[in-house]
Amino acid sequence: VNLRALTSWVGIARLLAVVLSCLAFSLVASTGRFESPYGTWCMFTWCFCFAVTLLVLLLELLDLYPLLPLSWDDFTSAFSMLAALMVFTSSVVFPATFISSPCSSDQCARQAVATTASCLCFLAYATEVSLTRTRPGDISSFLSTVPGLLKVFEAYVACLIFSLLDRYSGEPGLMWCVAVYSLCFIFTLLIIIFTIGRCLTYIACSLEKTLVGYNFLAMLMYLTATVLWPLYSFRGQSRPDSCGTKCWWNKHLGVTFLTIFNLIAYLVDLVFSTRMVF
């Protein structure tokens, strides 16, 4: 038994994440109000993060993780970053969707406490990311470096873009943007999977320089999408008067901002990757 898995700062952050995510989905489940797609997403996020973090703690406590055919440091770094992003999204989406003002009922109070627990859970995962992030000069695990963490961020933002895509067929400019999102997502996801599975060593070419070239190409592709998506989406069309949460205009606006976020992420990724290589 490796008790340091529970007593170290990283272990304490994981324990807090387990408790807080369990508290969040338990309180929301007790209200019975999570029937919409947004509520289902939030419940899945809390349950998924709870289950995987508990499994990570058990594997490290029993010292079984060296038996797994994967890079454990890369896996835990990627998961903590992914969990932080997922919980942060749920902490914003859930109160915006389910908590109404004024909040005076018992059901609303439980939803508010669940939201607070979710926010604290995000802080726990963010703390874990900060504690496990590779310091300058140490590149023992790629996904714990800034470019590696940005890879997880880029893939997650692409998933958010896919969830908002609507009314893009028939427009060549919009179809090109969707192709950009899809290609960059696939290659970024393959980099993450190959890194965790220790498959990058079998690639014959220079991996570091290949990643720099890919980041540069992805940044240029996202630059074109940043210009073309709003140009073709809002050309001659103003926001409808009755535009609810499922309105196409709001979805296209969300895709616009997420595209800008990923463009910035690929630019920062290119800068840090170039510094690591050269």
C-alpha positions in Angstrom: 0.0 0.0 0.0 1.4 3.4 -1.1 -0.1 5.8 1.5 1.7 8.7 -0.2 -1.0 8.5 -2.9 -3.4 9.9 -0.4 -1.1 12.1 1.8 0.7 14.1 -0.9 -0.7 17.4 -2.2 -1.7 15.8 -5.4 -3.5 13.0 -3.5 -5.3 15.5 -1.3 -6.5 17.4 -4.4 -7.8 14.2 -5.9 -9.6 13.2 -2.7 -11.3 16.6 -2.6 -12.3 16.2 -6.2 -13.8 12.8 -5.5 -15.8 14.1 -2.5 -17.0 17.3 -4.3 -18.0 15.6 -7.5 -19.9 13.0 -5.5 -21.6 15.8 -3.6 -22.6 17.6 -6.8 -24.2 14.7 -8.6 -25.9 13.4 -5.4 -27.6 16.7 -4.7 -28.7 17.1 -8.3 -30.0 13.5 -8.4 -32.0 14.2 -5.3 -33.8 17.0 -7.0 -34.7 14.9 -10.0 -34.2 17.9 -12.3 -31.6 17.1 -14.9 -33.8 15.8 -17.8 -32.5 18.2 -20.5 -29.4 17.5 -22.6 -27.5 20.1 -20.5 -28.5 18.4 -17.3 -27.6 15.0 -18.6 -24.2 16.4 -19.6 -23.6 17.9 -16.2 -24.5 14.6 -14.4 -22.3 12.6 -16.8 -19.4 15.0 -16.1 -19.6 14.7 -12.3 -20.1 10.9 -12.4 -17.3 10.4 -14.9 -14.8 12.5 -13.1 -15.8 10.9 -9.7 -15.3 7.3 -11.1 -12.0 7.9 -12.9 -10.5 9.9 -10.1 -11.4 7.2 -7.6 -9.9 4.6 -9.9 -6.7 6.6 -10.2 -6.5 6.9 -6.4 -7.0 3.1 -5.9 -4.4 2.2 -8.5 -1.8 4.5 -6.9 -2.8 3.4 -3.4 -2.4 -0.3 -4.3 0.7 0.5 -6.5 -0.9 -1.3 -9.5 -0.5 1.4 -12.1 3.0 0.2 -13.3 1.3 -2.9 -14.6 -0.8 -0.9 -17.1 0.5 -0.7 -20.7 0.4 3.1 -20.8 2.3 6.2 -19.7 0.7 6.8 -16.3 2.0 10.4 -15.9 0.7 11.4 -19.3 -2.7 9.7 -18.6 -3.2 11.4 -15.2 -2.0 14.8 -16.5 -4.4 14.6 -19.5 -7.3 13.4 -17.4 -6.9 16.1 -14.8 -6.8 18.8 -17.5 -9.9 17.2 -19.2 -11.7 17.0 -15.9 -11.0 20.6 -15.0 -12.4 21.7 -18.4 -15.5 19.5 -18.1 -16.3 20.5 -14.5 -15.8 24.2 -15.3 -18.2 23.9 -18.2 -20.8 22.1 -16.0 -20.3 24.8 -13.3 -21.4 27.4 -15.8 -24.0 25.5 -17.7 -25.9 24.0 -14.8 -26.8 27.2 -12.9 -27.5 29.1 -16.1 -30.0 26.3 -17.2 -31.6 25.2 -13.9 -31.3 27.9 -11.2 -33.9 30.6 -11.5 -34.2 33.9 -9.5 -35.5 34.2 -6.8 -34.0 31.0 -5.3 -36.2 30.2 -2.3 -37.3 26.6 -2.5 -35.5 23.6 -1.0 -34.9 22.2 -4.5 -33.2 25.4 -5.6 -31.0 25.5 -2.5 -29.8 22.0 -3.3 -29.0 23.0 -6.8 -27.1 26.1 -5.5 -25.0 23.9 -3.2 -24.3 21.5 -6.0 -23.1 24.4 -8.2 -20.8 25.5 -5.3 -19.5 22.0 -5.0 -18.9 21.8 -8.7 -16.9 25.1 -8.6 -14.8 23.9 -5.8 -14.3 20.6 -7.7 -13.0 22.6 -10.6 -10.5 24.3 -8.3 -9.3 20.9 -7.0 -8.7 19.7 -10.5 -7.0 23.0 -11.5 -4.7 22.6 -8.4 -3.8 19.0 -9.5 -3.0 20.3 -13.0 -0.7 23.0 -11.4 1.0 20.5 -9.1 1.7 17.9 -11.8 2.7 20.3 -14.6 6.2 19.7 -15.7 8.7 22.3 -14.7 11.0 24.0 -17.2 13.9 21.6 -18.2 11.9 18.4 -17.4 10.2 16.8 -20.3 9.7 13.3 -18.9 6.0 13.3 -19.8 4.8 15.3 -22.7 1.1 15.8 -21.7 2.2 17.5 -18.4 4.0 20.2 -20.3 2.3 23.4 -21.5 2.0 22.1 -25.1 0.7 18.8 -23.9 -2.0 20.4 -21.7 -2.9 22.7 -24.6 -3.5 19.6 -26.8 -6.2 18.5 -24.3 -7.7 22.0 -24.3 -7.7 22.1 -28.1 -9.5 18.8 -28.4 -12.0 19.7 -25.8 -12.9 23.0 -27.4 -13.3 21.2 -30.7 -15.8 18.9 -29.1 -17.7 22.0 -27.8 -17.7 23.4 -31.4 -19.2 20.1 -32.7 -22.0 20.2 -30.1 -23.0 23.7 -31.5 -22.7 23.1 -35.2 -25.9 23.9 -37.0 -27.0 24.9 -40.5 -23.7 24.7 -42.3 -24.4 22.4 -45.3 -24.6 24.1 -48.7 -22.2 26.9 -47.8 -18.6 26.2 -49.0 -17.1 28.5 -46.5 -18.9 26.9 -43.6 -18.1 23.4 -44.8 -14.4 24.3 -45.0 -14.6 25.5 -41.4 -16.2 22.2 -40.3 -13.4 20.4 -42.2 -10.8 22.5 -40.3 -12.4 21.6 -36.9 -12.6 17.9 -37.8 -9.1 17.5 -39.1 -7.4 19.4 -36.3 -9.5 17.5 -33.7 -8.6 14.1 -35.2 -4.8 14.8 -35.4 -4.8 16.3 -31.9 -6.7 13.4 -30.5 -4.2 10.9 -32.2 -1.3 12.8 -30.6 -2.9 12.4 -27.1 -3.7 8.8 -27.6 -0.3 7.9 -29.0 1.4 9.7 -26.2 -0.6 7.9 -23.5 -0.1 4.6 -25.3 3.7 5.1 -25.7 3.4 4.8 -29.4 5.3 7.9 -30.4 8.7 6.2 -30.2 7.8 4.1 -33.2 7.4 7.1 -35.5 10.4 7.4 -37.8 10.4 11.2 -38.3 11.5 13.8 -35.8 8.6 14.0 -33.5 9.3 17.5 -32.0 9.8 19.2 -35.3 6.7 17.4 -36.7 4.6 18.8 -33.8 5.9 22.3 -34.5 5.0 21.9 -38.2 1.5 20.6 -37.3 0.9 23.4 -34.8 1.8 26.0 -37.5 -0.5 24.4 -40.0 -3.4 24.0 -37.5 -3.0 27.7 -36.5 -3.2 28.8 -40.2 -6.3 26.6 -40.7 -8.0 28.0 -37.7 -7.1 31.5 -38.8 -9.0 31.0 -42.0 -11.9 29.5 -40.0 -11.9 32.5 -37.7 -12.5 34.8 -40.7 -14.8 32.6 -42.8 -17.2 31.3 -40.1 -18.6 34.6 -38.9 -18.5 36.0 -42.5 -20.7 33.2 -43.9 -22.8 32.6 -40.8 -24.0 36.2 -40.2 -23.8 37.6 -43.7 -27.0 39.7 -44.2 -28.7 38.0 -41.2 -29.4 39.8 -37.9 -30.3 38.1 -34.6 -33.9 36.9 -34.6 -36.3 38.6 -32.2 -37.3 35.4 -30.4 -33.9 33.7 -30.0 -33.9 31.1 -27.2 -31.1 28.8 -26.0 -31.5 26.6 -29.1 -31.5 29.4 -31.6 -29.1 28.9 -34.5 -27.8 32.5 -34.2 -26.6 31.9 -30.6 -25.0 28.6 -31.6 -23.1 30.3 -34.5 -22.0 33.0 -32.2 -20.7 30.4 -29.7 -18.8 28.6 -32.5 -17.2 32.0 -33.4 -15.9 32.6 -30.0 -14.7 29.0 -29.5 -12.9 29.2 -32.8 -11.0 32.3 -31.6 -10.2 30.4 -28.3 -8.7 27.5 -30.3 -6.8 29.8 -32.6 -5.2 31.5 -29.5 -4.5 28.0 -28.1 -2.7 26.8 -31.2 -0.7 30.0 -31.4 0.5 29.6 -27.8 1.1 25.9 -28.4 3.3 26.9 -31.4 5.3 29.3 -29.4 6.0 26.9 -26.5 6.6 23.9 -28.9 9.2 26.0 -30.8 10.9 27.0 -27.6 11.1 23.4 -26.5 12.6 22.3 -29.8 14.9 25.1 -30.7 
